[in-house]
Amino acid sequence: QVHLVESGGGLVQAGDSLRLSCVVSGRAYHVGWFRQGPGKEREFVAGITSTGSQPFYADSVKGRFTISRDTAEAPVFLQMDTLVPEDTAIYSCATSKETWKNHLHLYDYWGRGLQVTVST
């Protein structure tokens, strides 16, 4: 059975950093991070392959966020720097056999998500 558990969210001020963690059990495939802000649709944030290569980012976070993993069995981290209020959202990780990019419909297992709030 596949489980994903996120941790590391919270309330920070603009300009601060946070590191999110996604622990995946039951499979070792590609992982993506997504977020859903208030009144918005879920959007892709960043993804990485099962081997920890080829990180891929949404334009809105490129240069500020870094996704990483050491091995297929290791946690997947999302380092978020220079946070802005627009980053406020529920962040979720998900796993896919086929993609690590912004093809939301190809991700088949999801974590419950956690809240990240960035104040001004």
N, C-alpha and C positions, 0 to 999 in steps of 0.2 A: 504494500500500500504506500502511496506517495503522500508525503506531508511536507509543507513549507511553513516555516515559522520566521516571522520578521521580528527584529528588535532594534532599539536604538533611537526611536523617535522622541519627540518632545517639543517643548516651547523654547525658542531661541529668539535673539534679536537680529535684525537685519545686519548682515556682514559677518555673522557668526558661522560656525561650521557644525556639522553633525555627521556621524557615520552610521549608516544603517547596515544591518546584517540580515542575511537570508540563509537559514539552514534548511537544506533539502535532504530528506531521507526517502529511500525507496527507489531512487533513480538518479542517474548522473548524466543529465542532458543539458542543453543550453538553458540559460536563465535570463529573464528580462525583468527590469523594474518598471513599474507603471505608477501613475498617480491620478487621483481624481480630486480636483479642487471643488470648492463650494459652487453648486450650480453649473458645473462643467461636466463634460464627458471624460471618461477615462482616457488617458493619453500615455503613449510610450515615453519612457525617460532614457533608459540605457539598457544594453544587453551585452552578453558575453558568451562565447562558446563553451562547450563542456570542458575543453582543455585550457581555458583561461586566456584565449587569444582573441584577436579581432574585436576589441570593444567597439561598440557602436552607440552613438548618442543622438538624442533629439537636438535640434539646433538651439532650442531654448536653454539647454544646460551645458552645451559644449564649452569647454574651457573652465567650467566651474565644478562639474561633477566628474568623478572617476569611479568606474566600476572595475572590480578585480576579483580574482579567485586564484588560488594556487594550484588546486587539483580539481578533478571532477567531483570528488567527495567533500571538498572543503567548502566552508561558508562562502557566500558571494557578498562582497561588501560594496556599498555605495557611499563613497566619500563625497559629501556635499559641502562645498566651500562658497564663501561670498553669497550666502543665502539672502534672498529678497522676499518681500511679502507675497509676491506672486508664486513662490514655491510652496506656499501653504496648501496642503492637500493630505489625503489619505494615500499612503504609499504602500504598494503591494508588489510582491515578487511572484513570478510564475515560471513554469518550466515548459519546454517544448522540445520535441524530437527534431523538428524541421528548421527552426529559425531562432535567431537571437536578435532579430531586428523588429521593426515596428509593424508586424503582421499579427495584430492582437488575436485574431480568430484561430491562429495556429498554436496558441498556448492553451494547454489543457488541464494543468493543475495550478491552483492559485493558493497563496497564503491568505490569511484573514485581513491583513493590512494593519497599518498603524498610522497614527496622526503625527504630522509634522506641522507645527505652526510657527511662522516667522512674523514677529511683531516689528513695527516701525520704531 
